[in-house]
Amino acid sequence: MDSAKEAQITAHALALAALLYEETEPEKLKTLGGIEEAIREHMQTRVNPAVASFLSQKAAKQQQGAAVQLPAS
């Protein structure tokens, strides 16, 4: 991955972290275990499903496109 994409990922991850921070109970942020739990909960309930859905839709579109293409004669 090139450095520009790495920078974009970092910027988006920090923006996402700021949003999720606002939605985290302050009590959970007082211990390392609480922080880990909050991160895991946010990732499993919000982030991972969105990423999985996006990737699944992209894969489905690629498969549909591949099914339509005819081999060259």
MOSUL-V710886 format. One record per backbone hydrogen bond with DSSP energy under -0.5 kcal/mol. CO is the residue of the C=O (numbers start at 1). NH is the residue of the N-H. If there is no record, write none. Layout:
((CO & NH) (CO & NH))
//
This chain:
((2 & 6) (3 & 7) (4 & 8) (5 & 9) (6 & 10) (7 & 11) (8 & 12) (9 & 13) (10 & 14) (11 & 15) (12 & 16) (13 & 17) (14 & 18) (15 & 19) (16 & 20) (17 & 21) (18 & 22) (19 & 23) (20 & 23) (21 & 24) (25 & 28) (25 & 29) (26 & 29) (27 & 30) (28 & 31) (31 & 35) (32 & 36) (33 & 37) (34 & 38) (35 & 39) (36 & 40) (37 & 41) (38 & 42) (39 & 43) (40 & 44) (41 & 45) (42 & 46) (42 & 47) (43 & 48) (46 & 50) (47 & 51) (48 & 52) (49 & 53) (50 & 54) (51 & 55) (52 & 56) (53 & 57) (54 & 58) (55 & 59) (56 & 60) (57 & 61) (58 & 62) (59 & 63) (60 & 64) (61 & 65) (62 & 66) (63 & 67) (64 & 68) (65 & 69))
//
